[in-house]
């Protein structure tokens, strides 16, 4: 019984891998890179928020910084996509 279950799970996993390979091959044929991703992430400045005591006291105000950084990354991604 366990061998049947393991074989069924392995077969399902293999089928999923093959579907993904075919999908990626089709995307590459269209000139797209499926593993490219969306681009850079915005550094919000909230790294380690759980360990930072000033975060709970609402002393962090970096909205303007995050907005400016997001605009720069958006412009950079537009340049690299064209």
C-alpha positions in Angstrom: 0.0 0.0 0.0 2.8 2.5 0.9 4.6 1.6 -2.3 1.5 2.4 -4.4 1.1 5.7 -2.6 4.7 6.7 -3.0 4.6 5.7 -6.7 1.4 7.8 -7.1 3.0 10.8 -5.5 6.2 10.4 -7.5 4.2 10.1 -10.7 2.2 13.2 -9.9 5.4 15.1 -9.1 7.0 14.0 -12.4 4.0 15.1 -14.4 4.0 18.5 -12.7 7.7 18.9 -13.6 7.0 18.0 -17.2 4.1 20.5 -17.4 6.4 23.2 -16.1 9.2 22.3 -18.5 6.7 22.5 -21.5 5.3 25.8 -20.2 8.8 27.3 -19.8 9.9 26.1 -23.3 6.8 27.8 -24.8 7.6 31.0 -23.0 11.2 30.9 -24.2 10.0 30.3 -27.8 8.0 33.6 -27.4 11.2 35.4 -26.3 10.3 35.6 -22.6 12.4 34.4 -19.8 10.2 32.5 -17.3 12.7 32.7 -14.4 13.3 36.5 -14.7 11.0 37.6 -11.9 9.5 41.0 -11.4 12.6 43.0 -10.8 14.1 44.5 -7.6 12.2 44.7 -4.4 11.7 48.1 -2.7 13.8 48.5 0.5 11.2 49.7 2.9 13.6 50.4 5.7 11.6 48.2 8.0 14.1 45.4 8.2 14.1 43.8 11.6 10.8 45.5 12.5 10.0 43.0 15.2 13.2 43.7 17.0 13.0 47.5 16.7 11.5 49.3 19.6 11.1 52.6 17.8 8.6 51.0 15.4 6.1 50.4 18.1 6.4 54.0 19.3 5.6 55.3 15.7 8.9 57.2 15.3 9.6 55.8 11.9 8.4 57.9 9.0 10.1 57.0 5.7 7.1 57.2 3.3 8.8 59.8 1.1 12.0 57.6 0.9 10.0 54.5 0.0 8.0 56.5 -2.6 11.2 57.9 -4.2 12.9 54.5 -4.2 9.8 52.8 -5.8 9.8 55.4 -8.5 13.5 54.9 -9.3 13.1 51.1 -9.5 10.0 51.5 -11.7 12.0 53.8 -14.1 14.9 51.3 -14.1 12.6 48.4 -14.8 10.9 50.3 -17.7 14.3 51.1 -19.2 15.5 47.5 -18.9 12.2 46.1 -20.3 12.4 48.2 -23.5 
